[in-house]
Amino acid sequence: MLNAVQAWFRSAARFPKQSTADLRWLKNAYVVFGIGTMLVSLIWFPGWQTAAWIVVGIGWFYQSALARKEIRRREGETALGA
């Protein structure tokens, strides 16, 4: 079960089918979602829910970083191929 969950998260963290323009949009959307969940965690004070919202917000920021990394990788490939 743990391996299946880890495989799902790893495949979700990759962006093989999106175009670079879509990745730029996703990167910005992930930042907005991350900021939104952090704001919700500041508003929502009752204990473990706050921690859960913080973890979700950090996850959105991590997805944004992965999208940025993929964009840089693709731009490097096009620069090398040109």
PDB file of N, CA, C and O in Angstrom:
ATOM      1  N   MET A   1       0.824  -1.190   0.000  1.00  0.00           N
ATOM      2  CA  MET A   1       0.000   0.000   0.000  1.00  0.00           C
ATOM      3  C   MET A   1       0.870   1.256   0.000  1.00  0.00           C
ATOM      4  O   MET A   1       0.616   2.199  -0.749  1.00  0.00           O
ATOM      5  N   LEU A   2       1.899   1.255   0.851  1.00  0.00           N
ATOM      6  CA  LEU A   2       2.803   2.403   0.921  1.00  0.00           C
ATOM      7  C   LEU A   2       3.520   2.617  -0.414  1.00  0.00           C
ATOM      8  O   LEU A   2       3.688   3.752  -0.860  1.00  0.00           O
ATOM      9  N   ASN A   3       3.937   1.530  -1.041  1.00  0.00           N
ATOM     10  CA  ASN A   3       4.598   1.653  -2.347  1.00  0.00           C
ATOM     11  C   ASN A   3       3.663   2.217  -3.399  1.00  0.00           C
ATOM     12  O   ASN A   3       4.085   3.006  -4.244  1.00  0.00           O
ATOM     13  N   ALA A   4       2.398   1.823  -3.358  1.00  0.00           N
ATOM     14  CA  ALA A   4       1.432   2.347  -4.321  1.00  0.00           C
ATOM     15  C   ALA A   4       1.216   3.848  -4.117  1.00  0.00           C
ATOM     16  O   ALA A   4       1.127   4.604  -5.085  1.00  0.00           O
ATOM     17  N   VAL A   5       1.133   4.269  -2.871  1.00  0.00           N
ATOM     18  CA  VAL A   5       0.948   5.697  -2.579  1.00  0.00           C
ATOM     19  C   VAL A   5       2.183   6.485  -3.010  1.00  0.00           C
ATOM     20  O   VAL A   5       2.062   7.554  -3.607  1.00  0.00           O
ATOM     21  N   GLN A   6       3.368   5.959  -2.709  1.00  0.00           N
ATOM     22  CA  GLN A   6       4.601   6.635  -3.113  1.00  0.00           C
ATOM     23  C   GLN A   6       4.705   6.719  -4.639  1.00  0.00           C
ATOM     24  O   GLN A   6       5.123   7.745  -5.175  1.00  0.00           O
ATOM     25  N   ALA A   7       4.332   5.662  -5.326  1.00  0.00           N
ATOM     26  CA  ALA A   7       4.373   5.682  -6.794  1.00  0.00           C
ATOM     27  C   ALA A   7       3.388   6.695  -7.347  1.00  0.00           C
ATOM     28  O   ALA A   7       3.688   7.379  -8.325  1.00  0.00           O
ATOM     29  N   TRP A   8       2.210   6.803  -6.733  1.00  0.00           N
ATOM     30  CA  TRP A   8       1.228   7.778  -7.188  1.00  0.00           C
ATOM     31  C   TRP A   8       1.756   9.197  -7.015  1.00  0.00           C
ATOM     32  O   TRP A   8       1.613  10.024  -7.915  1.00  0.00           O
ATOM     33  N   PHE A   9       2.374   9.491  -5.851  1.00  0.00           N
ATOM     34  CA  PHE A   9       2.913  10.827  -5.624  1.00  0.00           C
ATOM     35  C   PHE A   9       4.073  11.122  -6.571  1.00  0.00           C
ATOM     36  O   PHE A   9       4.201  12.245  -7.057  1.00  0.00           O
ATOM     37  N   ARG A  10       4.905  10.140  -6.835  1.00  0.00           N
ATOM     38  CA  ARG A  10       6.019  10.362  -7.763  1.00  0.00           C
ATOM     39  C   ARG A  10       5.511  10.638  -9.170  1.00  0.00           C
ATOM     40  O   ARG A  10       6.039  11.511  -9.859  1.00  0.00           O
ATOM     41  N   SER A  11       4.501   9.908  -9.599  1.00  0.00           N
ATOM     42  CA  SER A  11       3.970  10.156 -10.944  1.00  0.00           C
ATOM     43  C   SER A  11       3.234  11.487 -11.002  1.00  0.00           C
ATOM     44  O   SER A  11       3.240  12.146 -12.041  1.00  0.00           O
ATOM     45  N   ALA A  12       2.604  11.891  -9.911  1.00  0.00           N
ATOM     46  CA  ALA A  12       1.921  13.185  -9.883  1.00  0.00           C
ATOM     47  C   ALA A  12       2.919  14.330  -9.869  1.00  0.00           C
ATOM     48  O   ALA A  12       2.599  15.432 -10.313  1.00  0.00           O
ATOM     49  N   ALA A  13       4.111  14.089  -9.371  1.00  0.00           N
ATOM     50  CA  ALA A  13       5.129  15.135  -9.285  1.00  0.00           C
ATOM     51  C   ALA A  13       5.843  15.349 -10.617  1.00  0.00           C
ATOM     52  O   ALA A  13       6.563  16.333 -10.782  1.00  0.00           O
ATOM     53  N   ARG A  14       5.650  14.436 -11.567  1.00  0.00           N
ATOM     54  CA  ARG A  14       6.275  14.594 -12.887  1.00  0.00           C
ATOM     55  C   ARG A  14       5.284  15.220 -13.849  1.00  0.00           C
ATOM     56  O   ARG A  14       4.071  15.116 -13.667  1.00  0.00           O
ATOM     57  N   PHE A  15       5.804  15.858 -14.857  1.00  0.00           N
ATOM     58  CA  PHE A  15       4.950  16.566 -15.803  1.00  0.00           C
ATOM     59  C   PHE A  15       5.273  16.127 -17.232  1.00  0.00           C
ATOM     60  O   PHE A  15       5.672  16.965 -18.040  1.00  0.00           O
ATOM     61  N   PRO A  16       5.118  14.857 -17.571  1.00  0.00           N
ATOM     62  CA  PRO A  16       5.574  14.419 -18.885  1.00  0.00           C
ATOM     63  C   PRO A  16       4.715  14.897 -20.049  1.00  0.00           C
ATOM     64  O   PRO A  16       5.229  15.046 -21.157  1.00  0.00           O
ATOM     65  N   LYS A  17       3.425  15.141 -19.834  1.00  0.00           N
ATOM     66  CA  LYS A  17       2.542  15.411 -20.960  1.00  0.00           C
ATOM     67  C   LYS A  17       2.189  16.876 -21.132  1.00  0.00           C
ATOM     68  O   LYS A  17       1.668  17.255 -22.181  1.00  0.00           O
ATOM     69  N   GLN A  18       2.454  17.708 -20.143  1.00  0.00           N
ATOM     70  CA  GLN A  18       2.096  19.119 -20.256  1.00  0.00           C
ATOM     71  C   GLN A  18       3.101  19.866 -21.113  1.00  0.00           C
ATOM     72  O   GLN A  18       4.293  19.560 -21.111  1.00  0.00           O
ATOM     73  N   SER A  19       2.600  20.848 -21.844  1.00  0.00           N
ATOM     74  CA  SER A  19       3.500  21.700 -22.605  1.00  0.00           C
ATOM     75  C   SER A  19       4.172  22.680 -21.647  1.00  0.00           C
ATOM     76  O   SER A  19       3.748  22.832 -20.502  1.00  0.00           O
ATOM     77  N   THR A  20       5.221  23.337 -22.126  1.00  0.00           N
ATOM     78  CA  THR A  20       5.940  24.282 -21.277  1.00  0.00           C
ATOM     79  C   THR A  20       5.042  25.451 -20.894  1.00  0.00           C
ATOM     80  O   THR A  20       5.128  25.949 -19.771  1.00  0.00           O
ATOM     81  N   ALA A  21       4.189  25.895 -21.800  1.00  0.00           N
ATOM     82  CA  ALA A  21       3.263  26.985 -21.462  1.00  0.00           C
ATOM     83  C   ALA A  21       2.297  26.551 -20.358  1.00  0.00           C
ATOM     84  O   ALA A  21       1.993  27.333 -19.457  1.00  0.00           O
ATOM     85  N   ASP A  22       1.818  25.315 -20.426  1.00  0.00           N
ATOM     86  CA  ASP A  22       0.945  24.804 -19.368  1.00  0.00           C
ATOM     87  C   ASP A  22       1.692  24.706 -18.051  1.00  0.00           C
ATOM     88  O   ASP A  22       1.133  24.983 -16.990  1.00  0.00           O
ATOM     89  N   LEU A  23       2.955  24.313 -18.119  1.00  0.00           N
ATOM     90  CA  LEU A  23       3.744  24.214 -16.890  1.00  0.00           C
ATOM     91  C   LEU A  23       3.939  25.577 -16.247  1.00  0.00           C
ATOM     92  O   LEU A  23       3.911  25.691 -15.021  1.00  0.00           O
ATOM     93  N   ARG A  24       4.135  26.606 -17.052  1.00  0.00           N
ATOM     94  CA  ARG A  24       4.260  27.954 -16.491  1.00  0.00           C
ATOM     95  C   ARG A  24       2.960  28.346 -15.779  1.00  0.00           C
ATOM     96  O   ARG A  24       2.997  28.919 -14.690  1.00  0.00           O
ATOM     97  N   TRP A  25       1.817  28.040 -16.392  1.00  0.00           N
ATOM     98  CA  TRP A  25       0.533  28.337 -15.782  1.00  0.00           C
ATOM     99  C   TRP A  25       0.365  27.539 -14.493  1.00  0.00           C
ATOM    100  O   TRP A  25      -0.071  28.081 -13.477  1.00  0.00           O
ATOM    101  N   LEU A  26       0.713  26.246 -14.534  1.00  0.00           N
ATOM    102  CA  LEU A  26       0.604  25.403 -13.341  1.00  0.00           C
ATOM    103  C   LEU A  26       1.503  25.908 -12.224  1.00  0.00           C
ATOM    104  O   LEU A  26       1.103  25.925 -11.060  1.00  0.00           O
ATOM    105  N   LYS A  27       2.720  26.319 -12.574  1.00  0.00           N
ATOM    106  CA  LYS A  27       3.644  26.824 -11.557  1.00  0.00           C
ATOM    107  C   LYS A  27       3.026  28.006 -10.825  1.00  0.00           C
ATOM    108  O   LYS A  27       3.074  28.072  -9.597  1.00  0.00           O
ATOM    109  N   ASN A  28       2.451  28.930 -11.565  1.00  0.00           N
ATOM    110  CA  ASN A  28       1.813  30.092 -10.945  1.00  0.00           C
ATOM    111  C   ASN A  28       0.580  29.697 -10.146  1.00  0.00           C
ATOM    112  O   ASN A  28       0.336  30.239  -9.068  1.00  0.00           O
ATOM    113  N   ALA A  29      -0.193  28.763 -10.667  1.00  0.00           N
ATOM    114  CA  ALA A  29      -1.386  28.307  -9.949  1.00  0.00           C
ATOM    115  C   ALA A  29      -1.001  27.627  -8.638  1.00  0.00           C
ATOM    116  O   ALA A  29      -1.665  27.820  -7.619  1.00  0.00           O
ATOM    117  N   TYR A  30       0.073  26.829  -8.660  1.00  0.00           N
ATOM    118  CA  TYR A  30       0.513  26.159  -7.437  1.00  0.00           C
ATOM    119  C   TYR A  30       0.940  27.162  -6.373  1.00  0.00           C
ATOM    120  O   TYR A  30       0.685  26.953  -5.186  1.00  0.00           O
ATOM    121  N   VAL A  31       1.579  28.238  -6.783  1.00  0.00           N
ATOM    122  CA  VAL A  31       1.972  29.268  -5.824  1.00  0.00           C
ATOM    123  C   VAL A  31       0.720  29.913  -5.218  1.00  0.00           C
ATOM    124  O   VAL A  31       0.657  30.131  -4.009  1.00  0.00           O
ATOM    125  N   VAL A  32      -0.265  30.213  -6.052  1.00  0.00           N
ATOM    126  CA  VAL A  32      -1.505  30.809  -5.554  1.00  0.00           C
ATOM    127  C   VAL A  32      -2.207  29.857  -4.589  1.00  0.00           C
ATOM    128  O   VAL A  32      -2.671  30.277  -3.529  1.00  0.00           O
ATOM    129  N   PHE A  33      -2.286  28.573  -4.954  1.00  0.00           N
ATOM    130  CA  PHE A  33      -2.906  27.593  -4.065  1.00  0.00           C
ATOM    131  C   PHE A  33      -2.134  27.469  -2.754  1.00  0.00           C
ATOM    132  O   PHE A  33      -2.738  27.347  -1.688  1.00  0.00           O
ATOM    133  N   GLY A  34      -0.811  27.499  -2.827  1.00  0.00           N
ATOM    134  CA  GLY A  34       0.007  27.429  -1.617  1.00  0.00           C
ATOM    135  C   GLY A  34      -0.235  28.607  -0.698  1.00  0.00           C
ATOM    136  O   GLY A  34      -0.378  28.439   0.514  1.00  0.00           O
ATOM    137  N   ILE A  35      -0.281  29.796  -1.269  1.00  0.00           N
ATOM    138  CA  ILE A  35      -0.547  30.985  -0.462  1.00  0.00           C
ATOM    139  C   ILE A  35      -1.955  30.906   0.130  1.00  0.00           C
ATOM    140  O   ILE A  35      -2.168  31.254   1.292  1.00  0.00           O
ATOM    141  N   GLY A  36      -2.901  30.452  -0.668  1.00  0.00           N
ATOM    142  CA  GLY A  36      -4.273  30.320  -0.171  1.00  0.00           C
ATOM    143  C   GLY A  36      -4.379  29.353   0.996  1.00  0.00           C
ATOM    144  O   GLY A  36      -5.039  29.653   1.991  1.00  0.00           O
ATOM    145  N   THR A  37      -3.739  28.202   0.887  1.00  0.00           N
ATOM    146  CA  THR A  37      -3.813  27.242   1.990  1.00  0.00           C
ATOM    147  C   THR A  37      -3.071  27.740   3.217  1.00  0.00           C
ATOM    148  O   THR A  37      -3.469  27.435   4.342  1.00  0.00           O
ATOM    149  N   MET A  38      -2.003  28.499   3.026  1.00  0.00           N
ATOM    150  CA  MET A  38      -1.319  29.083   4.186  1.00  0.00           C
ATOM    151  C   MET A  38      -2.214  30.120   4.874  1.00  0.00           C
ATOM    152  O   MET A  38      -2.232  30.208   6.101  1.00  0.00           O
ATOM    153  N   LEU A  39      -2.944  30.893   4.092  1.00  0.00           N
ATOM    154  CA  LEU A  39      -3.877  31.853   4.686  1.00  0.00           C
ATOM    155  C   LEU A  39      -4.995  31.136   5.441  1.00  0.00           C
ATOM    156  O   LEU A  39      -5.397  31.571   6.520  1.00  0.00           O
ATOM    157  N   VAL A  40      -5.493  30.045   4.875  1.00  0.00           N
ATOM    158  CA  VAL A  40      -6.517  29.267   5.574  1.00  0.00           C
ATOM    159  C   VAL A  40      -5.959  28.719   6.875  1.00  0.00           C
ATOM    160  O   VAL A  40      -6.663  28.693   7.884  1.00  0.00           O
ATOM    161  N   SER A  41      -4.706  28.280   6.870  1.00  0.00           N
ATOM    162  CA  SER A  41      -4.118  27.741   8.106  1.00  0.00           C
ATOM    163  C   SER A  41      -3.967  28.821   9.166  1.00  0.00           C
ATOM    164  O   SER A  41      -4.043  28.524  10.358  1.00  0.00           O
ATOM    165  N   LEU A  42      -3.755  30.072   8.757  1.00  0.00           N
ATOM    166  CA  LEU A  42      -3.682  31.154   9.737  1.00  0.00           C
ATOM    167  C   LEU A  42      -5.060  31.493  10.302  1.00  0.00           C
ATOM    168  O   LEU A  42      -5.179  31.868  11.469  1.00  0.00           O
ATOM    169  N   ILE A  43      -6.095  31.363   9.483  1.00  0.00           N
ATOM    170  CA  ILE A  43      -7.450  31.671   9.937  1.00  0.00           C
ATOM    171  C   ILE A  43      -8.019  30.538  10.791  1.00  0.00           C
ATOM    172  O   ILE A  43      -8.750  30.777  11.753  1.00  0.00           O
ATOM    173  N   TRP A  44      -7.676  29.312  10.427  1.00  0.00           N
ATOM    174  CA  TRP A  44      -8.250  28.137  11.066  1.00  0.00           C
ATOM    175  C   TRP A  44      -7.333  27.695  12.200  1.00  0.00           C
ATOM    176  O   TRP A  44      -6.286  27.104  11.939  1.00  0.00           O
ATOM    177  N   PHE A  45      -7.693  27.962  13.431  1.00  0.00           N
ATOM    178  CA  PHE A  45      -6.802  27.743  14.561  1.00  0.00           C
ATOM    179  C   PHE A  45      -6.891  26.408  15.303  1.00  0.00           C
ATOM    180  O   PHE A  45      -5.982  26.129  16.084  1.00  0.00           O
ATOM    181  N   PRO A  46      -7.882  25.581  15.131  1.00  0.00           N
ATOM    182  CA  PRO A  46      -8.031  24.447  16.052  1.00  0.00           C
ATOM    183  C   PRO A  46      -7.056  23.281  15.840  1.00  0.00           C
ATOM    184  O   PRO A  46      -7.462  22.225  15.356  1.00  0.00           O
ATOM    185  N   GLY A  47      -5.830  23.451  16.179  1.00  0.00           N
ATOM    186  CA  GLY A  47      -4.870  22.358  16.317  1.00  0.00           C
ATOM    187  C   GLY A  47      -4.460  21.624  15.058  1.00  0.00           C
ATOM    188  O   GLY A  47      -3.808  22.194  14.183  1.00  0.00           O
ATOM    189  N   TRP A  48      -4.842  20.353  14.965  1.00  0.00           N
ATOM    190  CA  TRP A  48      -4.314  19.495  13.912  1.00  0.00           C
ATOM    191  C   TRP A  48      -4.772  19.940  12.533  1.00  0.00           C
ATOM    192  O   TRP A  48      -4.079  19.680  11.549  1.00  0.00           O
ATOM    193  N   GLN A  49      -5.930  20.609  12.431  1.00  0.00           N
ATOM    194  CA  GLN A  49      -6.366  21.089  11.123  1.00  0.00           C
ATOM    195  C   GLN A  49      -5.395  22.136  10.588  1.00  0.00           C
ATOM    196  O   GLN A  49      -5.127  22.190   9.387  1.00  0.00           O
ATOM    197  N   THR A  50      -4.873  22.963  11.484  1.00  0.00           N
ATOM    198  CA  THR A  50      -3.894  23.967  11.083  1.00  0.00           C
ATOM    199  C   THR A  50      -2.651  23.295  10.525  1.00  0.00           C
ATOM    200  O   THR A  50      -2.131  23.705   9.488  1.00  0.00           O
ATOM    201  N   ALA A  51      -2.177  22.269  11.209  1.00  0.00           N
ATOM    202  CA  ALA A  51      -0.998  21.528  10.735  1.00  0.00           C
ATOM    203  C   ALA A  51      -1.277  20.872   9.388  1.00  0.00           C
ATOM    204  O   ALA A  51      -0.407  20.842   8.518  1.00  0.00           O
ATOM    205  N   ALA A  52      -2.479  20.350   9.217  1.00  0.00           N
ATOM    206  CA  ALA A  52      -2.828  19.717   7.934  1.00  0.00           C
ATOM    207  C   ALA A  52      -2.832  20.747   6.814  1.00  0.00           C
ATOM    208  O   ALA A  52      -2.317  20.472   5.730  1.00  0.00           O
ATOM    209  N   TRP A  53      -3.399  21.922   7.047  1.00  0.00           N
ATOM    210  CA  TRP A  53      -3.408  22.967   6.020  1.00  0.00           C
ATOM    211  C   TRP A  53      -1.998  23.423   5.692  1.00  0.00           C
ATOM    212  O   TRP A  53      -1.697  23.712   4.533  1.00  0.00           O
ATOM    213  N   ILE A  54      -1.122  23.492   6.698  1.00  0.00           N
ATOM    214  CA  ILE A  54       0.272  23.890   6.453  1.00  0.00           C
ATOM    215  C   ILE A  54       0.967  22.855   5.576  1.00  0.00           C
ATOM    216  O   ILE A  54       1.697  23.214   4.653  1.00  0.00           O
ATOM    217  N   VAL A  55       0.747  21.583   5.857  1.00  0.00           N
ATOM    218  CA  VAL A  55       1.353  20.519   5.042  1.00  0.00           C
ATOM    219  C   VAL A  55       0.842  20.588   3.606  1.00  0.00           C
ATOM    220  O   VAL A  55       1.617  20.417   2.664  1.00  0.00           O
ATOM    221  N   VAL A  56      -0.454  20.837   3.430  1.00  0.00           N
ATOM    222  CA  VAL A  56      -1.010  20.957   2.081  1.00  0.00           C
ATOM    223  C   VAL A  56      -0.400  22.162   1.364  1.00  0.00           C
ATOM    224  O   VAL A  56      -0.062  22.078   0.184  1.00  0.00           O
ATOM    225  N   GLY A  57      -0.261  23.279   2.077  1.00  0.00           N
ATOM    226  CA  GLY A  57       0.352  24.467   1.483  1.00  0.00           C
ATOM    227  C   GLY A  57       1.783  24.230   1.064  1.00  0.00           C
ATOM    228  O   GLY A  57       2.199  24.662  -0.011  1.00  0.00           O
ATOM    229  N   ILE A  58       2.541  23.547   1.902  1.00  0.00           N
ATOM    230  CA  ILE A  58       3.924  23.226   1.558  1.00  0.00           C
ATOM    231  C   ILE A  58       3.958  22.303   0.343  1.00  0.00           C
ATOM    232  O   ILE A  58       4.848  22.413  -0.499  1.00  0.00           O
ATOM    233  N   GLY A  59       2.989  21.393   0.254  1.00  0.00           N
ATOM    234  CA  GLY A  59       2.901  20.511  -0.915  1.00  0.00           C
ATOM    235  C   GLY A  59       2.682  21.294  -2.202  1.00  0.00           C
ATOM    236  O   GLY A  59       3.280  20.972  -3.229  1.00  0.00           O
ATOM    237  N   TRP A  60       1.828  22.324  -2.160  1.00  0.00           N
ATOM    238  CA  TRP A  60       1.613  23.158  -3.353  1.00  0.00           C
ATOM    239  C   TRP A  60       2.890  23.891  -3.735  1.00  0.00           C
ATOM    240  O   TRP A  60       3.224  23.988  -4.916  1.00  0.00           O
ATOM    241  N   PHE A  61       3.608  24.409  -2.737  1.00  0.00           N
ATOM    242  CA  PHE A  61       4.873  25.093  -3.045  1.00  0.00           C
ATOM    243  C   PHE A  61       5.899  24.119  -3.628  1.00  0.00           C
ATOM    244  O   PHE A  61       6.679  24.481  -4.509  1.00  0.00           O
ATOM    245  N   TYR A  62       5.890  22.889  -3.133  1.00  0.00           N
ATOM    246  CA  TYR A  62       6.801  21.870  -3.655  1.00  0.00           C
ATOM    247  C   TYR A  62       6.458  21.541  -5.118  1.00  0.00           C
ATOM    248  O   TYR A  62       7.353  21.399  -5.950  1.00  0.00           O
ATOM    249  N   GLN A  63       5.166  21.423  -5.421  1.00  0.00           N
ATOM    250  CA  GLN A  63       4.760  21.182  -6.800  1.00  0.00           C
ATOM    251  C   GLN A  63       5.195  22.335  -7.705  1.00  0.00           C
ATOM    252  O   GLN A  63       5.605  22.116  -8.845  1.00  0.00           O
ATOM    253  N   SER A  64       5.104  23.561  -7.192  1.00  0.00           N
ATOM    254  CA  SER A  64       5.554  24.723  -7.962  1.00  0.00           C
ATOM    255  C   SER A  64       7.049  24.629  -8.251  1.00  0.00           C
ATOM    256  O   SER A  64       7.495  24.923  -9.360  1.00  0.00           O
ATOM    257  N   ALA A  65       7.814  24.222  -7.250  1.00  0.00           N
ATOM    258  CA  ALA A  65       9.260  24.080  -7.448  1.00  0.00           C
ATOM    259  C   ALA A  65       9.569  22.982  -8.465  1.00  0.00           C
ATOM    260  O   ALA A  65      10.487  23.127  -9.272  1.00  0.00           O
ATOM    261  N   LEU A  66       8.818  21.897  -8.432  1.00  0.00           N
ATOM    262  CA  LEU A  66       9.041  20.827  -9.405  1.00  0.00           C
ATOM    263  C   LEU A  66       8.683  21.284 -10.819  1.00  0.00           C
ATOM    264  O   LEU A  66       9.364  20.927 -11.781  1.00  0.00           O
ATOM    265  N   ALA A  67       7.624  22.067 -10.942  1.00  0.00           N
ATOM    266  CA  ALA A  67       7.258  22.595 -12.262  1.00  0.00           C
ATOM    267  C   ALA A  67       8.349  23.528 -12.764  1.00  0.00           C
ATOM    268  O   ALA A  67       8.711  23.478 -13.939  1.00  0.00           O
ATOM    269  N   ARG A  68       8.879  24.380 -11.888  1.00  0.00           N
ATOM    270  CA  ARG A  68       9.960  25.289 -12.276  1.00  0.00           C
ATOM    271  C   ARG A  68      11.200  24.498 -12.703  1.00  0.00           C
ATOM    272  O   ARG A  68      11.870  24.864 -13.669  1.00  0.00           O
ATOM    273  N   LYS A  69      11.497  23.432 -11.994  1.00  0.00           N
ATOM    274  CA  LYS A  69      12.640  22.588 -12.340  1.00  0.00           C
ATOM    275  C   LYS A  69      12.451  21.931 -13.709  1.00  0.00           C
ATOM    276  O   LYS A  69      13.394  21.848 -14.496  1.00  0.00           O
ATOM    277  N   GLU A  70      11.241  21.469 -13.989  1.00  0.00           N
ATOM    278  CA  GLU A  70      10.948  20.848 -15.281  1.00  0.00           C
ATOM    279  C   GLU A  70      11.033  21.875 -16.411  1.00  0.00           C
ATOM    280  O   GLU A  70      11.526  21.561 -17.495  1.00  0.00           O
ATOM    281  N   ILE A  71      10.559  23.096 -16.169  1.00  0.00           N
ATOM    282  CA  ILE A  71      10.662  24.154 -17.180  1.00  0.00           C
ATOM    283  C   ILE A  71      12.127  24.438 -17.492  1.00  0.00           C
ATOM    284  O   ILE A  71      12.508  24.552 -18.657  1.00  0.00           O
ATOM    285  N   ARG A  72      12.938  24.550 -16.458  1.00  0.00           N
ATOM    286  CA  ARG A  72      14.373  24.797 -16.676  1.00  0.00           C
ATOM    287  C   ARG A  72      15.025  23.653 -17.425  1.00  0.00           C
ATOM    288  O   ARG A  72      15.878  23.878 -18.284  1.00  0.00           O
ATOM    289  N   ARG A  73      14.627  22.413 -17.104  1.00  0.00           N
ATOM    290  CA  ARG A  73      15.192  21.252 -17.801  1.00  0.00           C
ATOM    291  C   ARG A  73      14.827  21.303 -19.279  1.00  0.00           C
ATOM    292  O   ARG A  73      15.675  21.067 -20.139  1.00  0.00           O
ATOM    293  N   ARG A  74      13.569  21.608 -19.574  1.00  0.00           N
ATOM    294  CA  ARG A  74      13.128  21.672 -20.976  1.00  0.00           C
ATOM    295  C   ARG A  74      13.797  22.818 -21.714  1.00  0.00           C
ATOM    296  O   ARG A  74      14.152  22.671 -22.884  1.00  0.00           O
ATOM    297  N   GLU A  75      13.974  23.953 -21.059  1.00  0.00           N
ATOM    298  CA  GLU A  75      14.636  25.075 -21.704  1.00  0.00           C
ATOM    299  C   GLU A  75      16.102  24.747 -21.959  1.00  0.00           C
ATOM    300  O   GLU A  75      16.664  25.174 -22.968  1.00  0.00           O
ATOM    301  N   GLY A  76      16.720  23.998 -21.064  1.00  0.00           N
ATOM    302  CA  GLY A  76      18.098  23.557 -21.272  1.00  0.00           C
ATOM    303  C   GLY A  76      18.206  22.601 -22.429  1.00  0.00           C
ATOM    304  O   GLY A  76      19.169  22.656 -23.193  1.00  0.00           O
ATOM    305  N   GLU A  77      17.224  21.717 -22.572  1.00  0.00           N
ATOM    306  CA  GLU A  77      17.229  20.777 -23.702  1.00  0.00           C
ATOM    307  C   GLU A  77      17.084  21.518 -25.027  1.00  0.00           C
ATOM    308  O   GLU A  77      17.749  21.173 -26.004  1.00  0.00           O
ATOM    309  N   THR A  78      16.224  22.528 -25.072  1.00  0.00           N
ATOM    310  CA  THR A  78      16.042  23.252 -26.326  1.00  0.00           C
ATOM    311  C   THR A  78      17.261  24.086 -26.644  1.00  0.00           C
ATOM    312  O   THR A  78      17.589  24.267 -27.816  1.00  0.00           O
ATOM    313  N   ALA A  79      17.945  24.603 -25.629  1.00  0.00           N
ATOM    314  CA  ALA A  79      19.162  25.376 -25.880  1.00  0.00           C
ATOM    315  C   ALA A  79      20.282  24.471 -26.397  1.00  0.00           C
ATOM    316  O   ALA A  79      21.067  24.867 -27.258  1.00  0.00           O
ATOM    317  N   LEU A  80      20.343  23.263 -25.862  1.00  0.00           N
ATOM    318  CA  LEU A  80      21.369  22.324 -26.334  1.00  0.00           C
ATOM    319  C   LEU A  80      21.043  21.804 -27.729  1.00  0.00           C
ATOM    320  O   LEU A  80      21.945  21.560 -28.530  1.00  0.00           O
ATOM    321  N   GLY A  81      19.750  21.634 -28.022  1.00  0.00           N
ATOM    322  CA  GLY A  81      19.342  21.097 -29.316  1.00  0.00           C
ATOM    323  C   GLY A  81      19.358  22.127 -30.432  1.00  0.00           C
ATOM    324  O   GLY A  81      19.334  21.766 -31.609  1.00  0.00           O
ATOM    325  N   ALA A  82      19.397  23.398 -30.079  1.00  0.00           N
ATOM    326  CA  ALA A  82      19.330  24.444 -31.113  1.00  0.00           C
ATOM    327  C   ALA A  82      20.661  24.699 -31.768  1.00  0.00           C
ATOM    328  O   ALA A  82      20.760  25.549 -32.654  1.00  0.00           O
TER     329      ALA A  82
END
